C-alpha cells in the first residue's frame, strides 16, 4: 500500500523519512468582522510553497476561507465541529497531502465570553503517510477568560486523545497542534505536556540549537512588535501556538527544524494577526 501511494504521488523514498507540519490561525472572523479578506487568497497561494504534509488552520469561520479547503496540493480535508443555530463553527480545518483514514471531532463543553459564540474544540485525523500512520489533533482553545476554562478544555482534549489513540505512543506517532491561547511559561502549558505525554517541538529545537537569533529562539506567534495586524502595541509578545509530538515504538520523531511561518509581509501585508509555526521532523524507523 505504501509503495502504491509513493508511485501515485511521484515521491522518492528519501522524502518519506520526513514529516512537515504547519499550524496557522488565519484570522478568518465571521461575516463583516473579517479584516482584509484578500489575505485568504494569498494564504492559499503561499501555504503549499512551505511544503507541509499536513496543515492545521484555525479561525476559518468566514466563507471566504473556503479557498483554503480547495488547495489542489491538499486534496484530503477534515473539519472540526460545524455551526448550529446558535453558534458559529469551530473554525478548525485540517488539510493533508496524504489520505485521511479516519476522523472525529468534539466541541468543548466549557467556554467564556465571545468564544461561546463558536464551537471551539478538537478535530482528530489519522493520516496515512508513505512510511506509516500518524494521529493528528488540531485544536483552538478559549481566548477570553481565566486559565480555568482552558484547564477544562485540556482535560477534554486528553480524554478525546485517549479514546482515539489509546496506544498512540506504541503504534503511531501523535501530533497535537493549534492555537492554545496560553503561554509556554504557564501552568496550563505544563499541564498540557503532562496530560498529552508530548514534547514541544519548538522547545526541543531551541535546546539543540543554542546560537539561534532572538526572533527564532523566542518563536512568538502573537507579536504586536512585528505584526502590523496586532493593535495592542503595549501587550508583550507571546508564544501561544504550538506543535507538540509523541513518537511511537516503530517510528521515532526528532525535530529537524522549527520556525515561524507567515511572519513576513506578503503583497505588502501580514496575512493574519498570528504568525504560523512550521516544524520538520526526521522519522527514524
Buried (B, 14 or more C-beta within 10 A) or exposed (E): EEEEBBEEEEEEEEBBBBBBBBBBBBBBBBEEEBEEBEBBBBBBEBBBEBBBBBBBBBBBBBEBBEBBBEBEEBEBBBBBBEBEEEBBBBBBBBBBBBBBEEBEBBBBEBBBEEBBEBBBBBBBBBBBBBBBBBBBBBBBBBBEBEBEBBBBBBBBBBEBBEEBBEEBBEBBBBBBBBBBBBBBEBEBBEBBBEBBBBBBBBBBBBEEEEEBEEBBBBBBBBBBEBBEBBEEEEEEBBBBBBBBBBBBEBBEBBBBBBBBBBBEEEEEBBBBBBBBBBBBBEBEE
